[in-house]
Amino acid sequence: MKTWGWELVCDLGGCDFWSITNADNIRNFSKYLVEAIDMKAYGEAIIVHFGEGDKEGYTLIQLISTSNISGHFSNDTCSAFINIFSCKPFEKQVVLDTLKQFFNPRFINTTLLDRIAYF
């Protein structure tokens, strides 16, 4: 058994509405974050707007050479749910600073998980 990677789960509340409903802002966030945490993007980010009613919003998937970054953005609640998973270490504070810069949340709740590989 050993640590295979780390997953940072971030729940953002009270985000700036424009920031979570603007595909260009979400794309810029993804590009900036990949560089800021010293990762390598594997292709372009996939950003899709879908859902209905209180489930409407964008979803982001950015593959990185060491795993992925995902995000789900709720128009109705001005919330964002961001996950960064990587088998290469990264700085949690850099992620938090980037989230604040791009989405201006009033609240951020985080959980950092060690992902364990069993041999």
N, C-alpha and C positions, 0 to 999 in steps of 0.2 A: 504494500500500500504506500503510495506517495502522492504528493500534491501534483496534479496534472495541470492545473490552471487556476485562475481567479475569476470570479464573476461579481461584478458590482451592479447591484439592483438599486435603481434610483426612482423614487416616486416624487414628482414635482407637483405642487399645488399652487393655485393662484398665479398661473403664468400669464404673461402678456398675450392677449388674444391674437393680435396680429402675428406674433412670433411663432405660434403653433399652427396657424392657418395659412402660412406662407411657404410654399414649396421651396422657393429660393433660399429662404432663411434656414430651413431644415437641411437643405443640400450644403449650404455654407457651413453650418454647424458640423455636419458629418466630416467634411473635408478638413476643417480646422481641428476637430478632435483627433482624427487619425494622426495628423502631424504632431499635435501637442503631446500625445501620449507615446510618440515615437513608434508608431505602427506603420504598416504598409498596406494600402488599400489593394484589394483584389477585385479589379473592375470598378465600375461606377456604382454609386448608391442607387438602390431601388426605392423610389418614393411614390406611394400610391394613395390617393384620396378615395375613400369609400365608406360605406355604412349608411345607416338611416337614423333619423331622430337623434336621440341622445347617444348613439353609438357612432356618429359620423366623425371622421377625422382622418389624419394622415397616418400612414405606417411607413417606417424607414427600416431598410435592411442594408447594411454595409458589411460585406465580407472583408475581412482582413487576413493577412497571411497566417496569423495565429488564431483565428476564429471569427468572431463577428461582433458588430454593434447593432442593436435593434432599438427601435423606438415606436411608441404608440402615442398619439396625440388626440385628446378628447376636446372637441370644440365646445361641447355642452358644459363641461366642468372646468375648462381652462387648465386641464391637467396634462402631464406628460409622464410616460413610463419608459425609462431608458435602461437598457441592460448592456453592459460591456463584458464580454467573456474573452479571455486570452490565456494561452499557455505561456505567454511572455509577461513578466510583471509590468505594472503600470502604476502611476501615481494617482491615488484617489483624489487628492486635493486639486490636481490639474483638471480632472473630470468635473469636479464640483465648480471650480472657477469658470470653466467653459459653459456649463449648464446655466450659471447665473448670467454670464455675458450674453448668451443667445436667447434665453427664454424668460429672464427676469422673474423667477418664481418667488412667491412669498414664503414658501416652505419647501424643504427638501428632506426626505427621509431615505436613508440608505441602509443597505445590508451588503456586507462583503463576505462572499463565500469562498472557501477553499474547495475546489473541485478535486475529488480524490479518485485516483486510478487504482484499481485492485488487480494485483497480479497473482 
